[in-house]
Amino acid sequence: MSRPDPSQIRQYLSELGDYNKKRRRSAVMKLGLVGGDEAVKALIMALQNRNEDLIVRGRAALMLGRLGDTRAVQPLINALDAPGMQTPLHAARSLGRLGDDRAIEPLLLIAGSADGKLRAAAMEALQRLGCDPEPAGPEA
């Protein structure tokens, strides 16, 4: 894997700080595609920024899973209860991709979600982590 071009990273970081949310949304995807230490740090910061656009946060969660850096595990766990649907959904999927056992317990909680898409994402992530919870049946 080649090292990201520093000037390219600087450009994307600048775009991530832009007032225009469309530029920030695009910058998150670009950072996720080029990768590298600075990109991971910037994506984690975008994910954790509670004042950030929900689509930016969701895309940051998505790209962190694709980058495969386990520094993102705890921020992704924290994002499971973020507002909207996109961020928790991508956070659950990314946790499954990262393969870290710290995500099992939080994903088990999300697997009980009333939302079908979020529940399915949590179940899929749990399966990738080697945990295949059986749905709770009626008490005997």
KAWOWO-V682223 format. One record per pair of residues at least 6 apart in sequence whose C-alpha atoms are under 6 Angstrom apart, sorted by the first residue. I is the first residue (numbers start at 0). J is the second residue. D is the distance in Angstrom with one decimal. If there is no record, write none. Layout:
i=I j=J d=D
i=I j=J d=D
//
This chain:
i=3 j=33 d=5.9
i=11 j=26 d=5.2
i=14 j=22 d=5.8
i=14 j=23 d=5.7
i=14 j=26 d=5.7
i=15 j=23 d=4.4
i=15 j=26 d=5.3
i=24 j=55 d=4.9
i=27 j=59 d=5.9
i=30 j=38 d=5.3
i=31 j=62 d=4.8
i=42 j=59 d=5.2
i=45 j=56 d=5.9
i=46 j=56 d=4.6
i=46 j=59 d=5.6
i=56 j=86 d=5.9
i=57 j=85 d=5.0
i=57 j=86 d=3.8
i=60 j=89 d=5.5
i=60 j=90 d=5.1
i=61 j=89 d=5.0
i=64 j=93 d=3.9
i=64 j=96 d=5.9
i=67 j=97 d=5.5
i=75 j=90 d=5.2
i=78 j=87 d=5.8
i=79 j=87 d=4.3
i=88 j=117 d=5.5
i=91 j=121 d=5.5
i=92 j=120 d=5.8
i=92 j=124 d=5.7
i=95 j=124 d=3.8
i=95 j=127 d=5.5
i=98 j=128 d=5.5
i=106 j=121 d=5.5
i=110 j=118 d=4.6
i=110 j=121 d=5.2
i=110 j=122 d=5.9
i=112 j=118 d=5.4
//
